[in-house]
Amino acid sequence: MSSVIAPLEPSRSRPIPGDSGPPGIGHSLEFAQDPLGFIQRRMARHGSVSWCSLFGRRMNVLLGPDANEWVLKTQGAALSNKGGWNVFLESLFDRGLMLRDGKDHRAQRKVMQVAFKPAALRGYVEEMNRISDERVAQWETGDDAFLLYPAIKSLTLGLASRVFLGMPLVDQSSEVNQAFIDTVHATLSLIRYPIPGGLYRKGIQGRAFLERYLTELLPEKRAQETPDMLSRLCHAISEDGEVYRDDDVIDHMIFLLMAAHDTTTSTLSALFYELAKHPEWQERLREELWDGAAPGIDLTALEGARYSEMAAKETLRLYPPVPTQPRLATEDLSWQGYDIPAGSFVAISSLYTHRMPEHWPAPQSFDPLRFDNEGLRHKGHPYAWFPFGGGAHLCIGMHFALLEIKVVLHHVLSRYRVSVPENYEMPLEVVPLMQPRDGLPVRLEPL
């Protein structure tokens, strides 16, 4: 393993093998349709280091835990997180925490960390219990299929709104949800120009709607301090002693709201699918999270729910919400003797790494007990599992996300048994975020 930045050595360096794919579109369509299969085929043909053309960019793909560690620990000046993600997120999720590097990133992260301390988390759990109990009780039961994915997405958006904005989403909930959907889908648009009716134009319009929506909330939040994240940012003081500008606050909130509900929705949907396919695990989590008493679970019980955490982590292994992570080289580098010139893009893949048989026996199987022993889970390598990223950009909301997953599990499993037909296989859309193509039809049976 190595996380040391190695300069180019002309006498020993070699070009990265690869190809540009079909003219115009490159490998973009093949990757979007089957990212794991595409990467596995590249590995078989070129090995663990290769290049391809993705979304109009030449992308150097580095595979395996050692590469993950090197990329994720080589931050700031050499491999830019901002530069890598800007290709997809610029103008859509401008200047969110993930689109910042170096001193700027550290300063912004320091302010936002206040919202994820234990005292704040305890308050969030109380709100999440209340909202989840109310929303989940309204889900439809019976023999008809219930589309679980949109129901979870509506729930997690409501949770994010309450926790991060300090208010419920009522009349505008469907508009806000659609704005996020349009903005996220636009990240994959090959044509980065707002052509009428185009994907990118819808994304820009979605972004504009979210900006207007949040701008209307700012005067009230600046006038009075409340425990939510929006208020905290409105009253935060930068390292230069200045109050954050409105556009900085809005940039952070749009990105945070997207990350807090879209990625959690992805994980919860996949987890309920696996629990429906493995009823023995559904019963085990129900027993752990619910004692038959009134709805609600406190922070101490959530943190002690080890089987639920193992199931969540195994789901994140099989279905990482963000399957690849790009970076931009800002200086000449070398990895395992291959040239990575300044200005070139680098990508690593959690989707591929998490299913490598060298590190995960029977990698296609859902087996939460892999995570029963922290040393066993990685098979000796800390970057064989990295759904939350790593290094300086390790997801700031990782602990919050796991708590939210457990809260929702508690409220669903204490009310319903979740099942799918025996021969059902969930069809997946993997990019831009992992999600079921069919909305995940399930049967909910009241307990």
C-alpha positions in Angstrom: 0.0 0.0 0.0 1.2 3.5 -0.7 -0.4 6.9 -0.3 2.8 8.9 -1.2 2.6 11.1 -4.2 5.2 9.9 -6.7 6.5 12.4 -9.3 6.9 11.2 -12.9 10.1 9.3 -13.7 10.5 9.6 -17.5 13.0 6.7 -17.7 10.6 4.3 -15.9 7.1 5.6 -16.8 4.8 4.0 -19.4 1.6 5.2 -21.1 -1.8 4.0 -19.7 -3.5 1.5 -22.1 -7.0 2.1 -23.3 -9.2 3.4 -26.1 -11.7 6.2 -26.8 -14.6 3.9 -27.8 -17.3 4.8 -30.4 -16.8 8.3 -32.0 -18.7 11.1 -30.2 -20.2 9.2 -27.3 -17.1 7.2 -26.3 -17.9 4.7 -23.6 -20.6 6.8 -21.9 -23.6 4.8 -22.9 -22.0 1.4 -22.2 -20.9 2.7 -18.8 -24.3 4.2 -17.9 -26.1 0.9 -18.9 -23.8 -1.4 -17.0 -21.1 0.2 -14.9 -19.9 -2.9 -13.1 -19.8 -5.0 -16.3 -18.1 -2.3 -18.2 -15.3 -2.0 -15.5 -14.9 -5.7 -15.3 -14.5 -6.0 -19.0 -11.9 -3.2 -19.0 -10.1 -5.0 -16.1 -10.0 -8.2 -18.1 -8.7 -6.5 -21.2 -6.3 -3.9 -19.9 -5.6 -4.7 -16.2 -6.1 -2.5 -13.1 -5.0 0.7 -14.9 -6.6 1.9 -18.1 -8.2 4.9 -19.8 -11.5 5.4 -21.6 -13.7 8.2 -22.8 -16.5 9.0 -20.4 -18.9 11.9 -20.7 -16.7 13.9 -23.0 -13.5 13.4 -20.9 -10.6 11.0 -21.0 -10.8 9.2 -17.7 -7.9 7.2 -16.2 -9.5 4.4 -14.2 -7.5 3.0 -11.3 -8.8 -0.2 -9.8 -8.3 -1.9 -6.4 -7.9 -1.0 -2.7 -4.3 0.3 -3.1 -5.5 2.7 -5.9 -8.4 3.8 -3.8 -6.2 4.7 -0.9 -3.7 6.5 -3.0 -6.4 8.6 -4.8 -8.4 9.4 -1.6 -5.4 10.4 0.4 -3.8 12.4 -2.3 -5.9 15.5 -1.8 -5.8 19.2 -2.5 -3.0 20.4 -4.7 -2.2 17.1 -6.5 -5.6 15.4 -7.1 -8.5 17.9 -6.9 -11.9 16.7 -5.7 -13.4 19.9 -6.9 -11.8 19.6 -10.4 -13.0 16.0 -10.7 -16.6 16.6 -9.7 -17.0 20.0 -11.4 -17.3 18.2 -14.8 -20.6 16.7 -13.7 -21.8 19.1 -10.9 -20.8 22.6 -11.9 -23.8 24.9 -12.3 -26.0 22.3 -10.8 -24.5 21.7 -7.3 -22.1 24.6 -7.3 -19.7 25.1 -4.4 -21.1 22.4 -2.2 -18.7 21.0 0.4 -17.6 18.2 -2.1 -16.7 20.9 -4.7 -14.1 22.6 -2.5 -10.4 21.8 -1.8 -7.7 22.7 0.6 -8.0 25.5 3.1 -11.4 26.5 1.7 -12.7 23.0 2.2 -11.3 22.7 5.7 -12.8 26.0 6.8 -16.3 25.2 5.4 -16.2 21.6 6.9 -15.3 22.9 10.3 -18.4 25.1 10.4 -20.7 22.3 9.2 -19.3 19.7 11.6 -21.1 21.5 14.5 -24.4 20.2 13.0 -23.3 16.6 13.4 -22.1 16.5 17.0 -23.8 14.2 19.5 -26.1 16.8 21.1 -27.3 17.8 17.6 -27.8 14.1 16.6 -29.9 13.4 19.6 -32.3 16.2 18.6 -32.3 15.0 15.0 -33.3 11.4 16.2 -36.3 12.8 18.1 -37.5 14.7 14.9 -36.8 11.6 12.7 -38.8 9.4 15.0 -41.8 11.8 15.0 -41.9 12.2 11.2 -41.2 8.6 10.4 -43.9 7.4 12.7 -46.4 9.8 11.0 -45.4 9.1 7.4 -44.8 5.3 7.6 -48.3 4.8 9.2 -49.9 6.1 6.1 -48.3 3.6 3.7 -50.8 1.3 1.9 -51.0 -2.4 2.8 -52.7 -5.3 1.1 -52.2 -7.6 -1.8 -51.5 -4.7 -4.3 -47.9 -3.8 -4.9 -46.7 -0.8 -3.0 -43.9 1.3 -4.7 -41.4 1.6 -1.9 -38.7 3.7 -3.6 -40.8 6.9 -4.1 -42.3 6.4 -0.6 -38.9 6.3 1.0 -37.7 9.2 -1.1 -40.6 11.3 0.1 -39.9 10.3 3.7 -36.2 11.1 3.6 -36.8 14.4 1.9 -39.2 15.3 4.7 -36.6 14.2 7.3 -33.9 16.3 5.6 -36.2 19.3 5.4 -37.1 19.1 9.0 -33.5 18.4 10.3 -31.6 20.8 8.0 -34.2 23.5 7.3 -36.1 23.3 10.5 -39.5 23.1 8.7 -41.8 20.5 7.1 -42.3 20.2 3.4 -46.0 20.5 2.8 -47.4 22.2 -0.3 -44.2 22.3 -2.3 -42.9 18.8 -1.5 -43.6 17.3 -4.9 -42.0 20.4 -6.7 -39.0 20.2 -4.4 -38.6 16.5 -5.0 -38.9 16.9 -8.8 -36.4 19.8 -8.7 -33.8 17.5 -7.0 -34.6 14.7 -9.5 -34.1 17.0 -12.5 -30.9 18.5 -11.1 -29.3 15.2 -10.3 -30.2 13.6 -13.7 -28.7 16.6 -15.5 -25.3 15.8 -14.1 -24.9 13.1 -16.8 -26.0 15.4 -19.7 -23.4 15.3 -22.5 -24.7 18.6 -23.9 -23.9 21.2 -21.2 -26.2 23.8 -22.8 -29.8 24.6 -21.8 -31.5 23.5 -25.0 -35.3 23.6 -24.6 -36.6 20.3 -23.5 -33.1 18.9 -22.8 -31.9 17.2 -19.7 -29.4 20.0 -18.8 -32.0 22.7 -19.1 -34.3 20.8 -16.7 -31.4 20.6 -14.3 -30.7 24.3 -14.5 -34.4 25.0 -13.9 -34.5 22.6 -11.0 -31.5 24.4 -9.5 -33.1 27.8 -10.0 -36.3 26.6 -8.2 -34.3 25.3 -5.2 -32.4 28.6 -5.0 -35.7 30.6 -4.9 -37.2 28.2 -2.4 -34.2 28.6 0.0 -33.9 32.3 -0.6 -37.4 32.9 0.8 -36.4 31.2 4.0 -33.2 33.2 4.7 -34.7 36.4 6.2 -36.4 34.4 9.0 -33.4 32.2 9.6 -31.0 35.2 9.8 -33.4 37.0 12.2 -33.5 34.2 14.8 -31.1 31.3 15.7 -32.7 27.8 15.6 -31.1 24.3 15.9 -31.3 23.5 12.2 -28.4 23.5 9.8 -29.8 26.4 7.7 -29.9 28.7 10.7 -26.4 27.6 11.8 -25.0 28.6 8.4 -26.9 31.9 8.4 -25.2 32.8 11.8 -21.8 31.1 11.2 -18.7 33.3 11.1 -15.9 32.5 8.7 -12.2 32.4 9.5 -12.1 35.9 8.2 -14.7 37.0 10.8 -17.5 37.5 8.2 -21.0 36.2 8.1 -21.6 33.8 5.3 -23.2 35.4 2.2 -26.6 34.2 1.0 -25.2 32.4 -2.0 -22.7 30.5 0.1 -25.5 29.3 2.4 -27.7 28.3 -0.5 -24.9 26.4 -2.3 -24.2 24.4 0.9 -27.9 23.7 1.6 -28.7 22.5 -1.9 -25.8 20.1 -1.9 -26.5 18.9 1.7 -30.2 18.3 1.1 -29.4 16.3 -2.1 -26.8 14.2 -0.3 -28.9 13.7 2.8 -31.9 12.3 1.1 -30.9 10.9 -2.3 -28.1 8.7 -1.1 -30.0 7.5 2.0 -33.0 6.7 -0.2 -30.8 4.6 -2.4 -29.4 2.6 0.5 -32.7 2.1 2.2 -34.4 0.9 -0.9 -31.6 -1.7 -1.6 -31.7 -2.7 2.1 -35.4 -3.4 2.1 -35.1 -5.3 -1.1 -32.4 -7.6 0.5 -34.5 -7.9 3.7 -37.5 -9.0 1.6 -35.3 -11.6 -0.1 -33.8 -12.7 3.2 -36.7 -12.8 5.7 -34.5 -14.3 8.4 -32.5 -11.1 8.5 -35.7 -9.0 8.4 -36.8 -10.9 11.6 -33.4 -10.4 13.2 -33.4 -6.6 12.7 -37.1 -6.4 13.8 -36.2 -8.1 17.1 -33.2 -5.8 17.6 -34.9 -2.5 16.7 -38.4 -3.1 18.2 -39.4 -4.3 21.6 -43.1 -4.2 21.0 -43.5 -0.9 22.9 -44.7 2.5 21.5 -43.0 3.7 18.2 -39.7 5.5 18.7 -36.1 4.6 19.4 -33.5 6.7 21.1 -29.9 7.5 20.2 -28.4 5.0 22.6 -30.5 2.1 21.2 -29.7 3.1 17.7 -25.9 3.2 18.3 -26.1 -0.3 19.9 -28.1 -1.9 17.0 -25.1 -3.8 15.7 -27.0 -6.2 13.4 -28.8 -3.3 11.8 -25.4 -1.5 11.2 -23.9 -4.7 9.7 -26.9 -5.0 7.4 -26.6 -1.3 6.3 -22.9 -1.7 5.7 -23.4 -4.9 3.7 -26.0 -3.0 1.6 -23.5 -0.2 1.0 -21.0 -2.8 -0.1 -23.3 -4.3 -2.7 -25.1 -1.0 -3.7 -22.8 2.0 -3.1 -25.0 5.0 -3.9 -22.1 6.8 -5.7 -20.4 4.0 -7.7 -17.4 6.0 -8.9 -15.4 8.9 -7.7 -13.4 11.2 -10.0 -10.4 13.5 -9.4 -8.5 16.0 -11.5 -4.6 15.8 -11.5 -3.3 19.3 -11.0 0.4 18.2 -11.4 2.3 15.4 -13.1 1.9 12.2 -11.1 2.8 8.5 -11.5 0.9 5.5 -10.2 2.5 2.0 -10.4 4.8 3.3 -13.2 2.0 4.8 -15.3 2.0 8.5 -16.3 -0.8 10.6 -15.0 -0.1 14.1 -16.5 -1.4 17.3 -15.0 -4.9 18.1 -16.4 -6.0 14.5 -16.7 -8.9 12.9 -14.9 -8.7 9.9 -12.6 -11.5 7.7 -11.3 -11.8 4.9 -8.8 -14.8 2.6 -8.3 -16.4 1.4 -5.1 -18.8 -0.7 -7.1 -16.0 -2.7 -8.5 -13.8 -2.9 -5.4 -16.7 -3.9 -3.2 -17.3 -7.1 -5.4 -13.7 -8.2 -5.8 -13.5 -11.9 -4.8 -10.0 -11.3 -3.5 -11.4 -9.3 -0.7 -15.0 -10.5 -0.4 -15.7 -14.2 -0.6 -19.0 -14.9 -2.5 -19.1 -11.2 -3.4 -22.6 -11.3 -4.9 -24.2 -12.7 -1.8 -25.9 -10.5 0.9 -24.1 -11.5 4.1 -24.1 -8.8 6.9 -22.0 -11.1 9.1 -19.0 -10.0 7.0 -19.1 -6.9 9.2 -19.2 -8.7 12.5 -15.5 -8.3 12.8 -14.0 -5.0 11.7 -10.7 -6.6 10.9 -12.4 -9.3 8.8 -14.5 -6.9 6.7 -11.5 -5.5 4.9 -9.6 -8.7 4.5 -6.6 -6.6 5.7 -7.1 -3.5 3.6 -8.9 -0.4 4.9 -9.9 0.8 1.4 -11.6 -2.4 0.2 -14.9 -0.7 1.5 -15.4 3.0 1.0 -19.0 4.0 0.3 -18.4 7.2 2.2 -15.2 8.1 0.4 -12.1 8.7 2.5 -9.3 11.1 3.3 -10.0 14.7 3.8 -13.3 14.3 1.9 -14.7 11.5 4.1 -18.5 12.1 4.1 -19.3 14.5 6.9 -22.7 13.0 7.4 -21.7 9.3 7.6 -22.8 8.8 11.2 -26.0 10.7 10.6 -26.8 8.6 7.6 -26.4 5.3 9.5 -28.6 6.6 12.3 -31.3 7.7 9.8 -31.2 4.3 8.1 -31.8 2.6 11.5 -34.6 5.0 12.4 -36.5 4.2 9.2 -35.8 0.5 9.6 -37.3 0.7 13.1 -40.5 2.4 12.0 -41.1 0.2 9.0 -40.2 -3.2 10.6 -42.2 -2.4 13.7 -45.3 -2.1 11.5 -44.9 -4.3 8.5 -43.4 -7.4 7.0 -41.9 -6.5 3.6 -41.9 -9.1 0.8 -41.4 -9.5 -2.9 -42.3 -12.3 -5.3 -39.9 -15.2 -5.1 -38.6 -14.7 -8.6 -38.4 -10.9 -8.4 -35.0 -9.3 -9.1 -34.7 -5.5 -8.6 -33.7 -3.8 -11.9 -31.1 -1.2 -11.1 -30.2 2.2 -12.5 -26.7 2.8 -11.3 -25.8 6.3 -12.5 -26.0 9.0 -11.5 -27.2 7.4 -8.3 -28.1 3.8 -7.5 -31.9 3.2 -7.6 -34.5 0.7 -8.7 -35.8 1.3 -12.2 -39.3 0.0 -11.4 -39.9 1.9 -8.1 -39.4 -1.3 -6.1 -42.9 -2.8 -5.9 -43.3 -4.7 -2.5 -46.1 -6.1 -0.4 -46.5 -4.6 3.0 -48.2 -6.9 5.6 -49.3 -5.3 8.9 -47.9 -7.1 11.9 
